[in-house]
Amino acid sequence: RVGETYNVGGHNEMTNIDVVDTLCKLVAAETGVDASELLALKTCVKDRPGHDMRYAIDASKIMDELGYLPRESFETGLKRTIEWYLQNEAWWRPLL
């Protein structure tokens, strides 16, 4: 509706470390690297004041009012994103 604000989400609340673990496992599956190698690259940093421990969006308004449902789960969307980056290195490599 005009003038309304909607949070778009998919009921995928998770901790930051769970996001990183999922990312490492999906990258490992796509590249053939052992997941334990990527998981071993994680390092913990001293928390900053106000640092988010998790990310969560209440998308009930958009679902109730507009019938929105996500087409992807967090994991399938992340997998598709990883695939894109692996297939399009020529796009992102110059940005490093």
Phi, psi and chi 1 to 4 in degrees:
 res  aa     phi    psi   chi1   chi2   chi3   chi4
   1 ARG       -  143.4  -65.1 -178.6  -38.8 -165.7
   2 VAL   -59.8  132.3  174.8      -      -      -
   3 GLY    88.3   -8.6      -      -      -      -
   4 GLU   -89.8  157.6  -71.0  -66.7  -44.2      -
   5 THR  -114.8  133.1  -59.6      -      -      -
   6 TYR  -126.2  135.3  -63.8   93.8      -      -
   7 ASN   -90.1  127.2  -67.4  -36.5      -      -
   8 VAL  -101.8  121.6 -180.0      -      -      -
   9 GLY  -156.3  179.9      -      -      -      -
  10 GLY  -133.4   23.9      -      -      -      -
  11 HIS    55.7   51.9  -62.9  -67.1      -      -
  12 ASN  -121.6   42.1  -67.5  -58.7      -      -
  13 GLU   -59.3  129.9 -177.8  175.6  -18.8      -
  14 MET  -154.4  160.4   56.7 -179.9   46.3      -
  15 THR   -76.0  159.8   64.1      -      -      -
  16 ASN   -58.1  -41.3  -66.8  -11.8      -      -
  17 ILE   -66.1  -33.8 -163.1   68.0      -      -
  18 ASP   -67.2  -35.7  -72.1  -19.6      -      -
  19 VAL   -63.2  -46.1  171.5      -      -      -
  20 VAL   -64.1  -43.9  171.6      -      -      -
  21 ASP   -61.7  -42.7  -72.2  -11.4      -      -
  22 THR   -63.0  -44.0  -59.6      -      -      -
  23 LEU   -59.5  -47.6  179.1   62.0      -      -
  24 CYS   -59.6  -44.4  -71.6      -      -      -
  25 LYS   -67.1  -38.8  -69.6  171.2 -173.7  173.5
  26 LEU   -70.1  -40.8  -70.8  172.4      -      -
  27 VAL   -62.7  -42.0  168.6      -      -      -
  28 ALA   -60.1  -44.7      -      -      -      -
  29 ALA   -63.8  -35.8      -      -      -      -
  30 GLU   -78.6  -26.5  -69.9  -63.4  -42.9      -
  31 THR  -108.1  -11.8   60.3      -      -      -
  32 GLY    82.6    2.7      -      -      -      -
  33 VAL   -76.1  143.7  174.3      -      -      -
  34 ASP   -66.4  130.1 -170.1  -83.1      -      -
  35 ALA   -56.7  -34.5      -      -      -      -
  36 SER   -62.9  -31.1   62.6      -      -      -
  37 GLU   -64.9  -43.8  -72.5 -178.2   45.6      -
  38 LEU   -72.3  -40.6  -62.4  177.8      -      -
  39 LEU   -62.6  -30.7  -68.6  164.8      -      -
  40 ALA   -70.7  -15.9      -      -      -      -
  41 LEU   -77.7  -12.4  -63.4  172.7      -      -
  42 LYS   -65.8  138.3  -64.3 -174.6  -60.3 -175.2
  43 THR  -132.4  142.8   56.9      -      -      -
  44 CYS   -91.3  140.9  -66.5      -      -      -
  45 VAL  -116.1  156.6  -62.9      -      -      -
  46 LYS   -64.2  129.5 -172.1  174.1 -178.6  171.1
  47 ASP   -60.3  143.5  -90.8  -16.1      -      -
  48 ARG   -90.8  149.8  -57.3  176.5  -52.3  -86.2
  49 PRO   -59.5  130.8  -22.5   32.0      -      -
  50 GLY    83.1    3.7      -      -      -      -
  51 HIS   -62.0  133.4  179.9  119.4      -      -
  52 ASP   -71.5  131.5  -65.6  -28.0      -      -
  53 MET   -89.8  -20.9  -62.9  -57.4  -71.7      -
  54 ARG  -156.8  167.3   62.1  168.4  174.7   70.7
  55 TYR  -122.8  133.4  -61.8  100.5      -      -
  56 ALA  -147.9  138.1      -      -      -      -
  57 ILE  -125.4  132.9  -68.0  174.1      -      -
  58 ASP   -89.7  102.0  179.5    1.3      -      -
  59 ALA  -100.0   15.6      -      -      -      -
  60 SER   -63.1  -33.2   58.7      -      -      -
  61 LYS   -64.1  -48.2 -178.9  178.1  174.7 -177.5
  62 ILE   -67.6  -32.5 -164.5  168.9      -      -
  63 MET   -70.8  -44.8  -68.5  177.2  173.1      -
  64 ASP   -70.0  -45.3  -66.2  -16.0      -      -
  65 GLU   -84.0  -33.9  -67.9 -175.3   18.4      -
  66 LEU  -116.0   -5.0  -57.2  178.9      -      -
  67 GLY    73.3   20.1      -      -      -      -
  68 TYR   -64.7  134.7  166.0   81.7      -      -
  69 LEU  -137.2  135.4  -68.5  173.2      -      -
  70 PRO   -67.5  145.3   22.2  -28.8      -      -
  71 ARG   -85.6  -21.6  -67.3 -176.2 -168.3  152.5
  72 GLU  -121.8  149.3  -60.8  -83.7   -8.2      -
  73 SER   -83.0  168.7   69.2      -      -      -
  74 PHE   -57.1  -46.4  175.8   78.0      -      -
  75 GLU   -66.8  -42.5 -164.2  163.0  -57.8      -
  76 THR   -69.8  -36.0   61.6      -      -      -
  77 GLY   -66.5  -41.3      -      -      -      -
  78 LEU   -65.3  -40.5 -172.0   56.5      -      -
  79 LYS   -60.8  -44.4 -177.4  179.0 -175.8  -62.5
  80 ARG   -64.4  -37.5  -72.5 -177.3   59.0 -172.3
  81 THR   -64.9  -44.6  -58.8      -      -      -
  82 ILE   -60.6  -45.5  -68.8  165.3      -      -
  83 GLU   -58.0  -42.4  -70.3  167.9   -9.6      -
  84 TRP   -61.8  -47.3 -173.2   91.5      -      -
  85 TYR   -63.6  -37.8  -84.2   92.4      -      -
  86 LEU   -68.3  -32.0  -69.4  173.0      -      -
  87 GLN   -86.8  -10.2  -66.6  167.4    6.6      -
  88 ASN  -127.9   43.4  -67.6  -80.7      -      -
  89 GLU   -59.5  -33.7 -175.2  175.1  -10.2      -
  90 ALA   -62.1  -24.0      -      -      -      -
  91 TRP   -77.6  -46.0  178.3   86.0      -      -
  92 TRP   -93.9  -25.0   59.4  -97.0      -      -
  93 ARG   -55.2  -44.1  178.4   63.8   66.4 -179.1
  94 PRO   -64.9  -15.7  -21.0   31.2      -      -
  95 LEU   -78.2  -15.5  -57.6  174.2      -      -
  96 LEU   -69.6      -  -67.2 -179.4      -      -
